[in-house]
Amino acid sequence: MPLLIVIAACATSILSEQTTTPEQSQPVQQATKPQAALYYDFKDVSVPREMEIQRERSFVFQTTEFASGLLTFSGKVESNSLISFFRIKLPEDGWRFLSSITSPKTIMFFQKENRFCIITIISKTFTTEAEILVAQGFQSS
């Protein structure tokens, strides 16, 4: 019994010496770091850096006032992660989420002023594809 008391006292002494105060502790990086994003032809629609543009399957019509068209991306990104990315990032760029349809494909609808953005996310065996369609809305006179 006295031996157990000595061992417990030594262990407590060692543990108290190893304890750090909040001032001594280093900041811990978050387990999930924010995804870096890139902007392509649409200056207000960001895309995760992990997604690679498929130029042969994309087209954009640009004027001095707006850009419309379809950009297609592919990458090894989980579809739910990609859905979350767009749900968070597009409102940060001024887009308002309207609705979404989830099936084997997920289609998300956003609006900004007189423009619309439709994002289609398609899960494939080893990759996920994203199609981003931006179109001008019609103004009534």
C-alpha positions in Angstrom: 0.0 0.0 0.0 2.7 2.5 0.8 4.4 1.6 -2.5 1.2 2.6 -4.4 1.0 5.9 -2.6 4.6 6.7 -3.6 4.0 5.7 -7.2 0.8 7.8 -7.3 2.7 10.8 -5.8 5.5 10.5 -8.4 3.0 10.2 -11.3 1.2 13.3 -10.1 4.4 15.2 -9.7 5.5 14.2 -13.3 2.1 15.1 -14.8 2.0 18.5 -13.1 5.4 19.4 -14.5 4.3 18.5 -18.0 1.1 20.7 -17.9 1.2 23.8 -20.0 -0.6 27.0 -19.5 -2.8 28.5 -22.2 -0.1 31.1 -22.9 2.4 28.4 -23.6 0.2 26.3 -25.9 0.5 26.6 -29.7 -2.5 27.2 -31.8 -3.9 24.0 -33.3 -4.8 24.0 -37.0 -8.4 23.1 -37.7 -9.0 19.5 -38.8 -10.9 20.8 -41.9 -9.1 23.6 -43.5 -11.1 25.8 -45.9 -11.0 24.8 -49.5 -9.0 27.0 -51.8 -11.1 28.3 -54.7 -10.3 29.6 -58.2 -12.3 31.8 -60.5 -12.5 31.1 -64.2 -14.5 32.9 -66.9 -17.3 33.8 -64.4 -15.7 36.2 -62.0 -18.3 35.6 -59.3 -18.5 31.8 -59.3 -15.6 30.1 -57.5 -14.6 26.5 -58.1 -12.6 24.2 -55.8 -8.9 24.1 -56.7 -9.1 20.3 -56.9 -11.5 20.5 -59.9 -9.9 20.7 -63.4 -11.6 22.6 -66.2 -12.6 20.6 -69.3 -12.2 23.2 -72.0 -13.3 20.9 -74.8 -16.7 20.6 -73.0 -17.0 24.3 -72.1 -18.1 27.4 -73.9 -18.5 31.0 -72.8 -20.0 34.0 -74.5 -18.5 37.3 -73.2 -19.4 40.9 -73.8 -18.2 44.0 -72.0 -21.2 43.7 -69.7 -21.6 40.0 -68.9 -20.4 36.5 -69.5 -22.7 33.6 -70.1 -22.1 29.9 -71.0 -21.2 26.5 -69.6 -18.0 25.5 -67.8 -17.4 21.8 -67.2 -15.0 20.6 -64.5 -13.8 17.1 -63.3 -11.9 16.1 -60.3 -11.5 13.6 -57.5 -13.8 15.3 -55.1 -16.6 13.8 -53.1 -20.0 15.0 -54.5 -21.3 16.0 -51.0 -18.2 18.0 -50.4 -18.7 19.8 -53.8 -22.4 20.5 -53.0 -21.4 22.0 -49.6 -18.7 24.1 -51.3 -21.1 25.7 -53.7 -23.8 26.2 -51.0 -21.3 28.1 -48.9 -19.2 29.9 -51.6 -21.8 31.2 -54.0 -23.7 33.3 -51.4 -20.4 34.8 -50.4 -20.1 36.1 -54.0 -23.6 37.5 -53.9 -25.7 34.6 -55.3 -28.9 33.7 -53.7 -29.7 30.0 -53.4 -33.1 29.2 -54.9 -33.5 25.4 -54.8 -31.9 22.1 -55.6 -32.9 18.7 -57.0 -31.1 15.6 -55.7 -31.1 12.3 -57.6 -28.2 10.5 -59.2 -27.4 14.1 -60.3 -27.7 17.1 -58.1 -28.9 20.3 -59.7 -28.6 23.6 -57.7 -30.2 26.8 -58.7 -28.9 30.3 -57.8 -29.9 33.8 -58.8 -28.1 37.1 -58.7 -29.7 40.3 -60.0 -30.8 39.4 -63.5 -28.6 36.4 -63.8 -29.0 32.7 -63.1 -26.5 30.0 -62.2 -27.3 26.3 -62.5 -24.8 23.9 -61.2 -25.1 20.2 -62.0 -23.0 17.7 -60.0 -22.6 14.2 -61.4 -20.8 11.4 -59.4 -18.9 8.9 -61.5 -16.9 5.9 -60.5 -13.6 7.6 -59.8 -14.4 11.3 -60.3 -17.1 13.9 -59.9 -18.1 16.3 -62.6 -19.5 19.8 -62.2 -21.3 21.7 -64.9 -21.7 25.4 -64.2 -24.2 27.2 -66.4 -24.5 31.0 -66.1 -27.2 32.8 -68.1 -28.6 36.3 -68.3 -32.2 36.6 -67.2 -34.7 38.6 -69.2 -35.7 42.1 -68.2 -39.2 43.2 -68.7 -39.6 46.7 -70.1 
